[in-house]
Amino acid sequence: MLDSVSRTGGHLSSNLGTVELTIALHYVFNTPYDRIVWDVGHQTYPHKILTGRRDRMGSLRQFGGISGFPKRDESEYDTFGTAHSSTSISAALGMAVAARQKGEHRHSIAVIGDGAMTAGMAFEALNNAGVQDVPLLVVLNDNDMSISPPVGALNRYLAQLMSGQFYAAAKQVGKQVLKNAPPLFELAKRLEEHAKGMVVPATLFEKFGFNYVGPIDGHDLDSLIPTLENIKHLKGPQFLHVVTKKGQGYKLAEADPVAYHGPGKFDPAVGLVKSTAPAKPTFTQVFGQWLCDMAAQDERLVGITPAMREGSGLVEFERRFPGRYHDVGIAEQHAVTFAAGMACEGLKPVVAIYSTFLQRGYDQLIHDVALQNLPVVFALDRAGLVGADGATHAGAYDIAYLRCIPNLAVACPADEAECRALLTTAFQQNHPVAVRYPRGSGTGVPVPSHLDPLPYGVGEVRRQGQGVALLVFGTLLAPALVAAEALNATVANMRWAKPLDVNLLRELARTHTALVTVEEGCLPGGAGSAVLEALQTLGITVPVLTLGLPDVFIDHGDPVALLAQQGLDAPGIQASVLRWQAGLK
């Protein structure tokens, strides 16, 4: 696994932490007849190696290769496709109930991390599972480490239980967990009786109707295997609490599990090496700097993230403004409504969230933010294709699912400087605004230090040509400009998917024979659709070609190659326009 990930990049710390647990689960249970559902799924590389994909690990997360997450069409052992957090218990329970209805005697196992247990969906599933008499096993993989440090009352509760001598005792007595009156349980019961507020996990999870077992050492096969064998023969929902360590077995990852959570290619003998070459700032870094600068200027600003401090660029903001930084855990629905509550009291919340994760808070976005027209800024990272993480993490749908919501505006910066400026514009509005930007770096446009905004709802013409006008939404402006040189086409940087710059659109339609929209988002309901709707409302008839992501899920691979495959690089845009023009004649 270490050899494979060092060659391809991918999730490492989380996978190193589940090696022994994976071996034990496949050894004890009759997989794939017995179903294992891996929450999130970024800890399934050992599972893939053991289930017939060892020889394909060199293609991990590469175009045409195996996925970094479980996929049902990849292997019969991947019983449920995952990549977003906290879905495993619901899915495994559904499988268990379905097996009962069909008269099949199979086990369903959900493996969920302590970070994922902070999400409301996990507790909804636990609540439902407790009243179902089915062979369901929930394995809590407690490594005290989600992508960002886990937060919240539940984590403090587990951390308190795991601390000091109590944690050490748990590891020593793992083999005795299922014996009558084990010393660990006796100690826990005495603590519960005499220490106000100090309870054991059994109290929490057995209230949901589970039989609680643990905690045991998740790296000790001599504890794991007999414990799982015993649980296998118990009736009803079971809850096994295992304690693991991210990065286990690779000292560099053990020492810094966050850095090794999702590394690129590296030499395992050397470890990660910081590049000495000056790199272009990523859009995430541009956002992080803007957030700090705007917070220094306006004390009403608060930053909110659903457990993605590093990924969303809030590390420096937390350091400089700890009282205004809020990591709410893996709880996107709560994050959105939490921001709404703050906005009601005169604060200016900025929710830093991946495009694909805002989908999980959609009802709250409509009902709690937009319906009340509250001034919340949504900084949507990972808009468009994301590369190796694939379809589950692609931000392909945000323009379509956001622009249909009243009161909500959608900004699409073309480069790093525009990203900073449009974030300022969004922050100045008295209603909700989303600013979408891609993963990684842009073209390297210098980013100013000032906080000057750009006009709200107004685009611009970047290149004047003849005949065809390219209307570009977002960072595909750069390849569109290259294509326009060969086509002698006009290029408009539209900047806003909503509100659409109708005046600019009207003028372009009046002075050109055809229009082409370009976006790194889904075509159904996207920015191109917005242009077509506006032209219809204006009563303007002009040929329009819409270019964007097709109505299919796009798999993992190099993002540059994926864009080229979809015809969204400069040669692809040029070729599409020429083919279309030939068909119009």
N, C-alpha and C positions, 0 to 999 in steps of 0.2 A: 504493500500500500504506500509506504513512504517513497519507494522508488517510482511508482506510478505518478503520484501527486507532484513529486519534485520535477517530473518531466512535463506534465500537462498543466499544472496549477489546479487548484480546487480546494475543497474543505479538508483540513487536516486534523486540527486539534480535536474536534468533535468525533472524528472517526477513530483516532487513536484511543479515545476514551471508551469506545464500545466494543473493542476486539473480543474480550473475554465474554462479555454479555451476549454478543452475537453467536459465538461458538456454543455457549450453553443453551441458548434458545433453540438453535437448530439441532443440537444433540438430543435435547429432551423431547421436543415436540416433533410431530410428524408433518413437517412442512413439505410441500405447500398445501397439503390437505388441511392441516391446522394453519390458520391465517395469522400472519404477523403484519401489523400496520405500524410503520415507523413515522412518528410525528416529525414534521418538517421534512425529514429525509436526508439532511446533510450529514448524517452519521451512518449511512448505509453502504459505504465502500467495503467494509469487511463482509457484509451481507452479499454484495455483488460478487466478491472474490469466491465466496463459498457456494454460490448458486450458479456456477457454470459460466461466469464472465471473467474469470481470471485472465485468460488470454487476450481479452479485449480492453483491459484496464489502460493500455497505452493510448486508447482512443477516447478516454474519459473527457466529457465536455467538449470534444472536438466535433466539427461538422461531420455528420454521418456516423459518429461514434456513439458510445453509450452515454446516457444521461448522468448528471451528478445527483439526481434524485430518483426515487422509485417511479417506474412507469409500467403500467399494466401491459402495454403492447411490447415491452422489452423482455419480460420474463414472467412465467407463471408464478414465480416466487414473489414478485412485486404485486401483492394482492390489492393495493390501493395506491393511486398516484398522489403524492404529497409534495409539498415545497413551501406552502404557507403553514403557519404554526397552529397547533391546538385543535386539529381536526381528527386526530387518531382515535380518541375514545369514542366519538360519535360514529365513525366508520366501523370500528371493530364491534361496537355494540350492534349496529345494523346488521353486520355479518352474522353475529351470534344469534340474533333473533330470527334472521332468515333461515339459518341452519336448523333451528328448533322447529320452525314452521314446515320445513321440508323433511323433517325426521332424520336429519343428519347429525351424527355425534362428532362434532369437531370443536376444537378450542379456537378462540379468537384472542389475540394478544395485542395490546396497544403499548408501544414504547414511547414515553413522553418525557421530555426534560423538565427540570424545575422551572426554567424560564417560561416554557410553554404553559405551565400550570397556572400562570398569572392571568391567562385569558379567560374571559367569561364563558366562552364556548366549551372549554374543558369542564367547567363546573356544571353547565347545563347538561352535559353528557353524563357526568357522575350522578347528578340528581335523577336522571332517567334510568341509568343503569342499576341503581340501587333497588329498584322495584322489579327488576327482571331476573327471573331465576334461570340464568344462562351461564355457560362456562366461559366467562370473560375474565381475562387477567390484564390488569393495568400495571405496567412496570414504570415506576417513577425513577428515571435516571437522574439522580441528584448529584450534579457536579459543581454546584454553586457558581455556574458560569454560563450565561447565555451569550449572545454576540456582544452585547454591552453588559456590564455587570447587572445582574438581576436586582429588581427593586420591589418594594411593596411589603405589606404586612405578612403575607404568606412566606415570602423568602426570609424575612427576619425570623419568623417562627421556626422554619427549618434550619436556618443558620444557628439559631440559639441551641436547638436540639443537637446539632452536629458539632458544637464547639468543644474544645478542651478535652477533658478526660472522657466525657460522654461519647464523643466521636471515636476516640481510641478504643473505648470499651466495645463499641459497636463492631469495629473491625476484628477484635480479638474473639468475640463470642459468636461470630457469624455462623459457625457450624452448629450452634446450639439453639438457633432462633426458634425452631419449631418444637423444641422439647417442652415438657410441662414446666411451667413457672420459670422461664429463663431468667437469669440474673438481670439482664437488661430491662425486661418488662417490670421486674420487681422494683428496680431502681426508679424507673419512670413513674410507676404508680405511687411510690413514696414521694417523689418530687411533686406529682400532681396533687397529692393530699396536703402537702405542707407548704408549697410555694404558690402563692396567689398568682394566677395567670399562666403558670407554667404547665402546659399540657403536652401530651405526646401525639404524634400523628395519628395513632389509632383512634384517639378521641375525635379528630376531625373526619377522617375517611370512613370510620365505622358508622358515623352519623349518616353517611350517604348509603349505608347498607352493604359496605364492603367488609370482607375479612382482611384486616391489615396484618402484614408480615414485614418485619424489618426493623431498623435498617441493617443491611448486610454489605459486605465489601464486594463491589461489582467487578473487582479484578481478581478475585479468588475463586477459581473454578471449583475448588473443594467445598466452598460454601454455596456457590450458585447452583451447581448441578443437583445436589441432594435437595436443596430448598425448592427448586423448580419441579423436581420429581414429586415431592410431597404435595405441592400446590396443585399439580396436575390431577390429583385424585380427590381434591376437595370440591364440594358442591357450591354453586352460586358465584357471584362476583368476588374476585380476589384482587388485593392490592399489594404489590411487592415493591418495597422501597430499597433501592440499591444506591450505594455511594460510589461514584467513580471520579476519576481525575482527567480533565481534558489534557490531551497531549501525552498521555501515559505511554512510557516506553521510549520516548524521544525527548531527551533532556531539554533541548532548546525550546520545544513546544510546551513542555511542562512549565518552564520558567516564564514563558510569555504566550499563553494560549490565545490571547486576542490577536497578536501579530500573526500567529500561525493559524488563525481561524480560516482564512481564505487566501493563502499565499499564491503568488504566481510561480513561475518556474524558478528553481533554486538548486544549489548543490547540497545534498543532505549532510555531507561531511563538513561543510562550512556554515550552512544556515543562511538566513536572509541577510543580504548585504544592501545597505542603503546606497542608492545611486548618487554619485558625486556630480553628475551632469545636471545643470539647471533644467528643471522640467516646467512645461507649461502648466499653469494652474488648472485644476479640474473645475468643472462647474460646481461641484460640491464644495470645494475650497472657496470659490468665489462667493457662494451663498454664506458659508461660515464667516468669512471676513465681513460681508455686508451685515450679517446679523449682529456681530460685535459692534460695528461702527454705528449702526442705527440704534442699538441699545444704549450706547454712550450718549447719543443725542436725544433720545426719547425714553424717559424712565417708565413709560407705560408698556413698553415692549416686554413680552414674556415669550420664551421659547419652549415648545412642547415637542417631545418625540415619543413614539411608541417603541421603546427599547432599541433604537437605532442611533445611538449617540455618535459612534464612530462613522457608520455608513452615511449618515446625513450631515456630517461635518459640524457637530456641536461640541466637540471636545474643548476648544478654546473658549467658547461661550460659557460652558459650565465653569471653567476655571475662573473667568473674569466676573461672571454674574451668577454665582451659585444660587442666590435667593430668587432668581428669575428663570432658572432652568428647571424643567419638570420632565423627568422620564417616568411615564405612567405604566411602564411594563408593556408586554405584548397584548395590547388592548386598544386596537384602533378605534373601535366604536366609542369607548370611553374617552379617548384622546380628543375626538371631535366635539363631543358634548361638553367635556371639561373646558375646552377652549371657548365654547359658546357661553358657558357660565361666566367665565372670566370677562368675556366681551360685554356681557350684560352689565358688569360693574365698572365699565370704563377703561379696562385694560385693552391692549392691542396684541392679541395672541398671534404668534407665527407657528403654525404646525408644520414641522419638517417631517415629511413622510414620502415613501416611495409611491410612485403612481400606482403600482400593482397592489399596494397595501391600503391605499385610500378606498379601493373597491370594497373593502371589508367594513368601512364606516359609511356606506352610501346612504342608508336611511337617516342616519344622524346628520349627514351633510345636508340633506334636503329638509328634514323636519326641524332640526335643532339650530341650524345655522342659517340656511338660505331663507326659509319661511319667515324667520324673525329678522332677516336682513342684517345680520350681525357682522361687524368688521373683523373677520378672521382671514389671515393670509395663509394659503396653503402652498408651501414650497415643495413642488412635486419633482423629486429626484428620480432618476432612471426612467425618464419619459422616452418612448420609442423602444427600439431593440436593445437588449442588454448583453447579448453575446452568449457566453458559456452557461449562464444559468437558465437560458431557454424560455419557453413559452410561459411558464409559471410566473416569471419575474418581469416579463416584457411589459413596458408601459404603453401598450398599443391602443388603449381604449379611452384614455382620459378626456380627450377632446370631445368624443362622442357622448360620453356619459356625464360630462360637466356642462356642455353648452345648452343642454335641454332644460337646465334648472334655472328658474327665474331668480333675479338679483345677483347671480354669480357670473363673474367675468373670468376669461381665460386668456392669459398672456403667453406668447410663444417667442421668447428671445432668440435671435439669430446667432449671437455670439456671446462671449464672456462679458464684454462691456455692457451690452444690452441687458444681459441677465441682471447685473447689479442695478442698472437704471430702472428696469421694469419692476424689480422687487421694491424699489423705493416708490414707484408709482402705485403699486398695489397697496403698500402700507399706508399711503396717504388717502386711500378711498374710505368711504364710510359704509361699505358693504363688502361681502366676501369676494375675494379674488384668488385665483389659482395661477401660479407661475410655473410652467413646466420646462424642464431642462434635462438633457441626457446625461448618461453616465460618461465619465472620462473627461478628456480635454476637448476644447474646440480648436479653432484655427490659430489661436495664439494672439488674438486681438488684445492690445494693452488695456488693462482694467484701471479706470481712473480712481483716485482716492476720494473724490467728492461724492455726495449723495444726491446729485441732481436727477430728477425724474425725467421720463419721456412723456409726451402727451398721451393722455388716456384715450384708447380706442382709435388711434391714428397710425396709419402705416406710412410707407415712403417708397418712392421709386429709386432703386439703386442703379439701374442701368436702363438707358433709353434705346430702344430698338424699333423695329418695324414689324407689322403683321401679327406676330404672336406675342402675347404678354404672359410671362410666368408669374403666378401669384404664390409666393412661398411663405409657409408658416413654420418658423423655427430654423433649426441649424442646418437644414438642407439648402439654405441659401447659398452656401459656398459652392457645392457642386452645380447648383442651378445657374450660378453666374458663369461658371466654366462652360456649361452647355449652351448658355445664351450667346457666348462669343461666337460659337460655330453656327448658331441659328440666326444670329443678328436679332435676337428677341429682346423685348423689354423685360426687366425683372423688377417686381414689386416685393419689398419686404413687408408683409402684411402685419406682423407683430401681434395682432390680436385675433384669435378665433372667435371671440365674443367680448365686447361688441365688435362686429365686423365694420371696417372702414367703408361704409356704403358710398361715400363721396368719391373715394379713390377707385372703388370698384366701378362705379358709374362712368368715370372718366376713362378708365382702361377699356371698358366695353365699347365706349363711343369711338375711341381712337385706334382700335385694333380689330382685326378680322376674326381672331380666335383667342380664347383664354385657356391656360393650363394651370391647374392648382397642384401644388407639391407639398406633401406633409409626411412626417414620420409618425403616422398614426393610422388607425384603421379607416378604410374608405367608407364603409357604411356608417352614416351619421357623423362623419368627420368634418374637417374644415372645408373640403371640397363640396360636401353636401350643403354646408352653410352658404357657400357662394351660389350654388344652384338655386337654393331657396330665395336668396336675396334678389337674384336676377329675375326670378319668376314674379316676386312681389313688385319689383320695379317695372315689370312689363317689358324687359329687354330680352330679345332673342339673339343669341350669339353662340357659336359652337364652343363647348367646354370639354376639356379632357381632364379627368381627375387622376392624379398619380399619388399613390400611398401604399399602405400595407393591405394586402388582399384579405378576403374573408376566410382565412384559414389561420390555424395556430402555427407560428413559425418556430421551428426547433432550434436547438442550441448550435453555436458555432461562432467563428470570428465575426464581430459585428460589421466590419468593413466588407467582408465577403458576403454576409447576409444581405446587406443593403444593395450590393451589386447584383445579387441573385434576384432581388425584387425590382431591379431596374431603377434604383434610387441613387445611383452614383452618377457622375457627369455623363459618361457614355450612355448609360441606361436612359437617363432623362432625354438626351438628344435623340437616341434611337426611337424612343416611344413617340416623341413629338413628330419626327419625320414620317414614321409609319402612319400615324393618325392623319397628318396633313395629306399624305398620299391617298388615304381612303376618303377624304373629304372632296377630292377633285373629281 
